[in-house]
């Protein structure tokens, strides 16, 4: 690890999924080891970012207990994670707080690492100034929604979504250049996500262990 501190970075939790495989509702509200996944995510991010916002569609009041603002997609019809990332970048821009970077994480990963911001920025720096994006990988699996997004690409992303109808996150990031930060996926994959009741049971076991 280098000793260069990462630039100030804002946090975005993507909690807008439909959770069909869990029978509906918010996956982020599933309890693992007695604590909701969302509370675990917020606790892990709180020491790494300068403020946070939740991206979710539907009634924002259901997240009122977090004390955080909730932003919905501006692109209709559940356009995927890029729409949530654009909503987060728009929110960050409105804050006008001088922060130029945003970290996004999904709201269904209970075991996120506490060095995400540091290591994603480090991976980006190592690739050189021409690479504006970074995402996480564990083992062989890339996690495109666990990533760094510069405010400078906000309008480019809007154009891709609104004009081109582009929804594939990897296609858009490949255009601009993306650095990869690696984590081991053993003994626990830090990006293990809860999609099904079986996943929830596995996460419960991991938390107990």
C-alpha positions in Angstrom: 0.0 0.0 0.0 1.2 3.5 -0.7 0.9 6.3 1.8 -0.9 8.7 -0.5 -4.2 9.4 1.1 -7.2 8.9 -1.3 -9.0 12.1 -2.4 -12.3 12.9 -0.6 -14.9 10.4 -1.9 -18.7 10.3 -1.5 -20.6 7.1 -0.9 -23.6 5.7 -2.9 -25.5 2.6 -1.8 -27.5 1.0 -4.6 -30.6 -0.4 -3.0 -33.0 0.0 -5.9 -33.3 -3.7 -6.9 -36.6 -5.5 -7.1 -35.5 -8.5 -5.0 -37.7 -10.9 -7.0 -35.7 -14.0 -6.0 -36.3 -13.1 -2.3 -40.0 -12.7 -2.9 -39.9 -8.9 -3.2 -39.1 -6.3 -0.6 -35.7 -4.8 0.1 -32.8 -7.2 0.2 -30.9 -4.5 2.1 -33.3 -5.0 5.1 -32.5 -8.8 5.5 -30.8 -9.4 8.8 -27.5 -11.2 8.9 -26.2 -11.9 12.4 -29.0 -9.8 13.9 -28.0 -6.7 11.8 -29.5 -5.7 8.5 -27.3 -5.8 5.5 -27.9 -2.1 4.9 -26.7 -1.3 8.5 -23.6 -3.4 7.9 -22.9 -1.6 4.6 -23.4 1.9 6.1 -21.1 1.0 9.1 -18.4 -0.2 6.7 -18.6 2.9 4.5 -18.9 5.5 7.2 -15.2 5.4 7.9 -14.2 5.6 4.3 -16.4 8.3 2.7 -17.5 11.9 3.2 -21.2 11.5 3.3 -23.5 9.0 1.7 -26.8 8.7 -0.2 -29.1 5.8 -0.9 -30.3 5.1 -4.4 -33.7 3.4 -4.3 -37.0 3.6 -6.3 -40.4 3.6 -4.7 -41.3 5.2 -1.4 -38.1 6.8 0.1 -39.7 7.0 3.6 -38.9 3.3 4.1 -35.2 4.3 4.6 -36.0 7.3 6.9 -34.5 5.5 9.9 -31.0 5.7 8.3 -31.1 9.5 8.3 -29.8 9.6 4.8 -31.2 11.2 1.7 -32.7 8.8 -0.9 -32.5 9.4 -4.6 -34.5 7.6 -7.3 -33.4 6.8 -10.8 -34.0 9.6 -13.3 -34.0 7.0 -16.1 -37.3 5.2 -16.2 -38.2 1.4 -16.1 -35.5 0.1 -13.7 -32.7 0.9 -16.2 -30.1 -1.0 -14.1 -27.2 0.1 -11.9 -25.9 2.8 -14.3 -29.1 4.7 -13.7 -28.5 4.5 -10.0 -24.9 5.7 -10.5 -26.1 8.7 -12.5 -28.6 9.5 -9.8 -25.8 9.4 -7.2 -23.5 11.6 -9.4 -26.4 14.1 -9.9 -26.9 14.2 -6.1 -23.2 14.7 -5.5 -23.1 17.5 -8.1 -26.0 19.3 -6.3 -24.2 19.2 -3.0 -21.5 21.5 -4.6 -19.1 20.3 -1.8 -15.9 20.1 -3.9 -15.9 16.2 -3.8 -15.0 14.9 -7.3 -15.3 11.1 -6.6 -18.1 8.7 -5.7 -17.8 5.1 -4.5 -20.8 2.9 -5.3 -21.6 -0.4 -3.5 -24.6 -2.7 -3.7 -27.0 -2.8 -0.8 -27.0 -6.6 -0.6 -23.3 -7.3 0.3 -23.0 -7.8 4.1 -19.2 -8.3 4.2 -17.7 -5.4 2.3 -14.0 -4.6 3.0 -13.1 -1.5 5.0 -10.3 -0.4 2.6 -12.5 -0.1 -0.5 -11.9 3.6 -1.2 -8.2 3.4 -0.5 -7.5 0.4 -2.7 -9.7 1.5 -5.6 -8.0 4.8 -5.8 -4.6 3.1 -5.5 -5.5 0.8 -8.4 -6.5 3.8 -10.5 -3.4 5.8 -9.7 -1.2 2.8 -10.7 -2.8 2.7 -14.1 -1.9 6.3 -14.8 -3.8 9.6 -15.2 -5.7 8.4 -18.3 -7.8 5.9 -16.4 -10.7 7.5 -14.6 -12.6 4.5 -13.3 -11.9 1.6 -11.0 -13.8 -1.5 -9.8 -13.3 -4.4 -7.5 -12.5 -8.0 -8.3 -12.5 -11.1 -6.0 -10.9 -14.3 -7.3 -12.0 -14.5 -11.0 -15.1 -12.3 -10.5 -15.3 -8.7 -11.4 -17.8 -6.5 -9.5 -18.6 -3.6 -11.8 -21.0 -1.9 -9.3 -18.3 -1.8 -6.6 -16.5 1.1 -8.2 -15.2 4.6 -8.3 -16.9 7.1 -10.5 -15.6 10.6 -11.2 -18.0 13.5 -11.3 -16.3 14.6 -14.5 -18.0 11.8 -16.4 -21.5 12.5 -15.2 -22.8 14.1 -18.5 -21.1 11.4 -20.6 -23.0 8.8 -18.6 -26.3 10.7 -19.0 -25.8 10.8 -22.8 -25.0 7.0 -22.8 -28.2 6.2 -20.9 -30.6 8.8 -22.2 -29.5 9.1 -25.9 -27.8 5.8 -26.7 -30.0 3.6 -24.4 -26.9 1.9 -23.1 -27.5 -0.1 -19.9 -24.5 -2.4 -19.8 -22.1 -1.1 -17.2 -19.0 -2.9 -18.6 -19.5 -1.5 -22.1 -19.6 2.1 -20.7 -16.6 1.6 -18.3 -14.5 0.0 -21.1 -14.9 3.1 -23.2 -13.1 5.3 -20.6 -10.6 2.8 -19.1 -11.0 1.0 -15.8 -8.5 -0.1 -13.2 -9.1 -3.3 -11.2 -8.4 -3.7 -7.5 -8.1 -7.3 -6.3 -9.3 -9.0 -3.1 -9.0 -12.7 -2.3 -12.3 -14.6 -2.4 -11.2 -17.0 0.5 -12.0 -17.7 3.2 -14.9 -15.2 2.7 -15.6 -13.4 -0.5 -16.0 -9.7 0.6 -18.4 -9.1 -2.2 -20.7 -12.1 -1.5 -24.2 -10.8 -2.2 -27.5 -12.0 -0.9 -29.9 -12.8 -3.8 -31.9 -15.8 -2.6 -33.0 -17.3 0.7 -30.1 -19.8 0.3 -27.6 -17.0 0.1 -29.1 -15.4 3.2 -28.6 -18.7 5.1 -25.0 -19.0 3.9 -24.3 -15.4 5.0 -25.8 -16.2 8.4 -23.3 -19.1 8.7 -20.4 -16.8 7.7 -21.4 -14.1 10.2 -21.7 -16.7 12.9 -18.2 -18.1 12.0 
